[in-house]
Amino acid sequence: MAEKSSIEWTDATWNPLRGCTKISPGCRHCYAEVFAERFRGVPNHPYEQGFDLRLVPEKLEEPLRWKTPKRIFVNSMSDLFQPGVPADYIAKVAEVMIRAPWHTFQVLTKRANRMADLLNSSLAFAADAPHIWWGVSVENQKHGIPRISQLQRAKARVRFLSIEPLLEDLGKLNLSGIHWVIVGGESGHGARPMSPDWVASLKVQCAKASVPFFFKQWGGRQKSKAGRLLEGRTHDEMPMQAPLYSIQLNSREFENRAI
């Protein structure tokens, strides 16, 4: 959708589909829905249909035209694995990611079960690609923590957690097979508070498990005032990326299979 992004942990966003539905407390103040609904009914606007689910096949090959390597957040305005998205369309999105190994793709979902099922079956060709990172959202114990085990059963090379908005103390997490953790508070109107103790606990757990830790924001109604400093500094750790040549070899293998 945009070659540049203000999201701290990515460089660009790509939305080959738009729209979503709420499924858990983390969705309550969805920024994407608020943005999209502002334009419902505006003729010829990308969000003329508001936040209703819509596939956008003309956007599929957009990353192939971006020649400078980027970290790309896939579907910042949607959820690739929601029930209304056909499995063959999800495969087309994954095929584009395989064809663009100079980028790093960050795929994030709340539909962890469907993502794991597909990565272990029809999306297996993309699961092991080191430049595609597969993640789940975690906001609380009831809805978020079960997604972690669902992600862990996926045969993915790189798995990550986006713990945002962090709505309560998560207790002790099982970080086995997790390669990155993002933590952040909710921002904007009606933002729910986040305790520093909850954040500190996650930071310590990541350090013990040798998992890169990225602190995105404290959040609040005016997140810029609260900032991103944790214990006096920023925390911008990222997973280590495989050498580009090995990713290119994987891409060629995929193209050979497709032929």
Beta strands, then each sheet from edge to edge (+ up, - down):
strand 1: 12-14
strand 2: 17-18
strand 3: 54-55
strand 4: 71-74
strand 5: 104-109
strand 6: 132-137
strand 7: 158-163
strand 8: 180-184
strand 9: 213-217
sheet 1: 1+ 4+ 5+ 6+ 7+ 8+ 9+
sheet 2: 2+ 3-
end
